[in-house]
Amino acid sequence: MALFSISADKATGPDGFSASFFQSNWGIIGPAICKEIRNFFILGNMPQSVNETYVRLIPKGLGLRNVSDYRPIGLCSVMYKIIAKMLTKRLKPILTNLISESQSAFVPEKAIADNVLITDEVLHFLKSSLAKKHCSMAVKTYMSKAYDMLEWEFIRLVLKKFGFHETWIKWVMECISTVSYSYLVNESPRGRVNLQRGIRQGDPLSSYIFILCSEVLSGLCRKVQLEGRLQGLRVSTRSPRVNHLLFADDTMFFCKTNRINIEALKSIVKEYEAASGQCINKEKSAITFSCKAPQELKNKVKAELSITQEGGVGKYLGLS
């Protein structure tokens, strides 16, 4: 099931074989593949050759000048993908019990459009708000190189806190920590890099590991909400208060512009960054204020949060 769920025409990794080759010849090679994969789950050790990865740089757009204009994608071996797919197929059915409703990406039976619609309602509330003193704001934060910065020890502690068995944690950490990178330059692999942190783009496990780790950020937001330090916003008298929504590596915070809320938001971000290794990209982050908010207040809040960009212009997640 894991093998045949892999797209047949995905780019090949260091083994040089596509999933199509394995699928077409499963009757011949299947027993040998099953034996190797069983050894991983019995012994708990990932062979180094299985987790070798090629890195291909994919252009983000036109006018490419810097390395940051490219997105690195990891090309894994099919053998590794089978193991990772088996783990994700075990993990996905229980995600709805582990991940809070604030996160809408990659969770089965949930659509990212749900959180998009809630965000749209809050932004509409801000546009129509007449408040000039007790103003509100929406802070859109963007994690810088979100996958690359995650600390392995943080991942292990998060899995342990969720109650996963030590054997399961060992399997996942073997998948993460035994990876090595070679970079494709003019179609040829160059160099060898052994990592000490981060998860791969292109790894079937990465998205699910990331949203599990993001639950720490969500938990911090719920904690300060219960303490009354970041109560969030509500768009009508009967609607629930919302103080954050997660869209994979993007987060929207909703709060008042007063000192208590700003200090609470700063403490959440600082604590999460220190624990996870991730870092918010202040240049790509933005704040959307109530439409009647005084300019002096806006400047003060932007200086406090070190975010200079103001939102409310253009589109976010496909919404005006």
C-alpha positions in Angstrom: 0.0 0.0 0.0 2.8 2.4 0.9 4.7 1.7 -2.4 1.7 2.1 -4.6 0.7 5.4 -2.9 3.9 6.9 -4.2 3.5 8.9 -7.4 5.1 6.8 -10.2 6.7 9.7 -12.0 8.4 11.4 -9.0 12.0 12.4 -9.6 14.5 9.7 -8.7 16.9 9.8 -5.7 20.4 8.4 -5.3 19.2 4.8 -6.1 18.4 5.9 -9.7 15.0 4.1 -9.7 11.6 5.7 -9.8 8.6 4.3 -7.9 7.3 3.2 -11.3 10.1 0.7 -11.6 9.3 -0.8 -8.2 5.6 -0.9 -8.9 6.0 -2.5 -12.3 8.4 -5.2 -11.0 6.8 -5.8 -7.5 6.1 -9.4 -8.2 9.8 -10.1 -8.6 11.5 -7.7 -6.1 8.6 -7.5 -3.6 9.8 -10.2 -1.2 13.4 -8.8 -1.0 12.1 -5.3 -0.4 9.7 -6.5 2.3 12.6 -8.3 4.0 14.8 -5.1 4.1 12.0 -3.0 5.4 11.1 -5.5 8.1 14.7 -5.4 9.3 14.4 -1.6 9.8 11.3 -2.0 12.0 12.7 -4.9 13.9 16.2 -3.6 14.5 15.3 0.1 14.5 18.4 1.1 12.4 18.3 3.0 9.1 21.0 1.9 6.7 23.0 4.9 5.6 22.6 4.2 1.9 18.8 4.2 2.2 18.7 7.7 3.6 21.1 9.4 1.2 19.4 12.3 -0.4 20.0 14.5 -3.5 19.0 18.2 -3.2 17.6 19.8 -6.3 17.1 23.6 -6.3 13.7 24.6 -7.7 13.4 28.3 -8.9 10.7 30.2 -7.0 10.1 32.6 -9.9 11.7 34.7 -12.6 14.7 37.0 -12.3 16.8 34.6 -10.2 19.9 36.2 -8.7 20.4 34.8 -5.2 20.4 31.3 -3.7 17.4 32.4 -1.6 15.5 32.6 -4.9 15.5 28.8 -5.1 13.6 26.3 -3.0 15.6 23.1 -2.1 13.7 19.9 -2.6 15.1 16.6 -1.2 15.0 13.6 -3.6 14.8 10.5 -1.4 15.3 6.9 -2.4 12.1 4.8 -3.0 13.1 2.5 -0.2 13.1 5.4 2.3 9.8 6.7 0.9 8.2 3.3 1.5 9.3 3.4 5.2 8.2 7.0 5.6 4.8 6.3 3.9 4.2 3.3 6.3 4.8 5.6 9.3 2.5 8.3 7.9 -0.2 5.8 7.2 -0.1 4.8 10.9 0.1 8.4 12.0 -2.7 10.1 10.0 -5.7 8.4 11.6 -4.8 9.8 15.0 -3.8 13.3 14.0 -7.4 14.6 14.4 -7.1 13.7 18.1 -3.7 15.3 18.5 -3.9 18.5 16.5 -6.0 21.4 17.7 -8.7 23.0 15.5 -6.4 26.0 15.1 -4.3 24.1 12.6 -5.9 23.3 9.3 -3.0 22.1 7.1 -2.3 18.4 6.5 -4.9 17.1 9.0 -7.3 14.5 7.6 -10.9 15.5 7.4 -10.0 19.2 7.8 -9.7 21.7 5.0 -7.3 24.7 5.0 -10.3 26.7 3.6 -11.9 26.6 7.0 -9.2 28.7 8.6 -9.0 30.9 5.5 -12.7 31.8 5.9 -12.3 32.5 9.6 -9.3 34.8 8.8 -11.4 36.5 6.1 -14.1 37.2 8.7 -11.6 38.7 11.2 -10.0 40.9 8.5 -13.4 42.1 7.5 -14.1 42.9 11.1 -10.9 45.0 11.3 -11.7 46.8 8.1 -15.1 47.8 9.5 -14.1 48.5 13.1 -14.7 52.1 14.3 -12.5 51.8 17.3 -9.9 54.5 17.7 -8.6 53.9 21.2 -9.1 50.2 22.0 -7.9 49.0 18.6 -7.4 45.4 17.4 -4.9 43.9 15.0 -4.0 40.7 13.1 -0.3 39.8 13.0 0.7 37.5 10.1 4.0 35.7 10.9 6.1 33.7 8.6 8.7 31.1 9.8 12.1 31.5 8.2 13.2 28.2 6.6 10.6 26.5 8.7 11.6 22.9 8.0 15.4 23.5 8.1 15.5 25.0 11.5 13.7 22.5 13.7 15.9 21.1 16.4 16.0 17.2 16.5 15.9 17.2 20.3 12.8 19.4 20.2 11.1 17.0 17.8 11.9 14.0 20.1 10.6 15.8 23.2 7.3 16.8 21.4 6.7 13.2 20.3 7.4 12.0 23.9 5.0 14.6 25.3 2.3 13.4 23.0 2.7 9.9 24.4 4.2 8.1 21.5 6.0 4.8 22.3 9.8 4.9 22.6 10.0 2.4 19.7 7.9 4.7 17.5 10.0 7.7 18.4 13.2 5.8 17.6 11.8 4.9 14.1 11.0 8.6 13.4 14.3 9.9 14.7 16.2 7.4 12.6 14.4 8.7 9.6 15.3 12.3 10.5 18.8 12.0 11.9 20.5 9.6 9.5 20.0 11.7 6.4 22.9 13.0 4.3 22.7 15.5 1.5 24.5 15.7 -1.9 23.7 18.7 -4.1 22.9 18.3 -7.8 25.1 20.7 -9.8 24.8 20.4 -13.5 23.0 17.0 -13.0 25.9 15.5 -11.0 25.9 15.0 -7.2 28.5 17.1 -5.3 29.7 16.9 -1.8 28.2 15.2 1.2 26.5 17.0 4.1 25.5 15.3 7.4 22.8 17.3 9.1 22.4 18.1 12.8 19.0 19.6 12.7 16.0 20.2 10.3 13.6 18.0 8.3 13.5 17.6 4.6 11.2 19.2 2.0 10.0 16.2 -0.1 10.0 13.7 2.8 6.5 12.2 3.3 7.0 12.5 7.1 8.0 16.1 7.3 4.6 17.8 7.0 3.2 15.7 9.9 6.2 16.2 12.1 6.0 19.9 11.5 2.4 20.3 12.5 2.9 18.2 15.6 5.8 20.5 16.6 3.5 23.5 15.8 1.1 22.3 18.5 3.7 23.7 21.0 3.1 27.2 19.6 -0.7 26.6 19.7 -0.5 25.4 23.3 1.4 28.5 24.3 -1.4 30.6 22.7 -4.1 28.7 24.6 -2.2 29.1 27.8 -2.0 32.9 27.6 -5.6 33.1 26.5 -6.7 31.3 29.6 -4.5 33.7 31.7 -6.3 36.6 30.0 -3.1 38.1 28.5 -4.0 37.3 24.8 -7.8 36.9 24.7 -8.0 37.2 21.0 -10.8 38.8 18.9 -14.4 37.9 18.2 -16.3 39.3 15.2 -19.7 39.4 17.0 -21.1 39.2 20.5 -22.0 35.5 20.1 -18.9 34.3 18.2 -16.0 32.5 20.0 -12.8 34.4 20.6 -9.9 33.5 18.3 -6.3 34.5 19.2 -4.4 32.4 16.6 -4.8 30.3 13.5 -2.1 28.0 11.9 -1.5 27.5 8.2 1.5 25.1 8.3 4.5 27.5 8.5 2.3 30.6 8.6 0.6 31.8 11.7 -2.1 34.5 12.2 -2.3 36.1 15.7 -5.4 38.1 16.6 -5.3 40.5 19.5 -5.7 44.0 20.9 -3.0 46.7 20.4 -2.5 47.3 24.2 0.7 46.6 26.2 -0.5 43.4 27.8 -1.4 41.7 24.5 1.9 42.9 22.8 4.0 41.6 25.7 2.2 38.3 25.7 2.7 37.9 21.9 6.4 38.7 22.2 6.8 36.2 25.1 5.0 33.4 23.1 7.2 34.0 20.0 10.4 34.2 22.0 9.7 31.0 24.0 8.8 29.0 20.9 11.8 30.2 19.0 14.1 29.3 21.9 12.6 25.8 22.2 12.2 24.8 18.6 15.1 26.5 16.8 12.7 28.2 14.4 12.8 31.9 13.8 10.2 34.3 12.5 11.1 36.2 9.4 10.2 39.8 10.4 10.7 41.1 6.8 8.0 38.8 5.5 5.6 39.2 8.5 3.0 42.0 8.5 0.4 43.6 10.8 -3.2 44.6 9.8 -4.7 47.2 12.1 -8.3 48.3 12.7 -9.1 50.8 10.0 -9.4 53.7 12.4 -6.3 53.0 14.4 -4.1 56.2 14.8 -0.8 56.3 12.9 1.1 57.0 16.1 -0.3 53.7 17.6 0.6 51.8 14.5 4.2 53.0 14.6 4.5 52.2 18.3 3.2 48.6 17.8 5.4 48.0 14.8 8.4 49.1 16.7 7.5 46.9 19.7 7.1 43.8 17.5 10.0 44.7 15.1 7.7 44.2 12.1 7.7 47.2 9.7 5.4 45.8 7.0 1.7 46.7 7.3 -0.9 44.3 5.9 -4.4 44.9 4.6 -3.1 45.4 1.0 -3.2 42.8 -1.7 -4.0 39.2 -1.0 -3.2 36.6 1.6 -4.0 32.9 1.1 -6.0 33.9 -2.0 -8.2 36.5 -0.1 -8.3 40.2 -0.6 
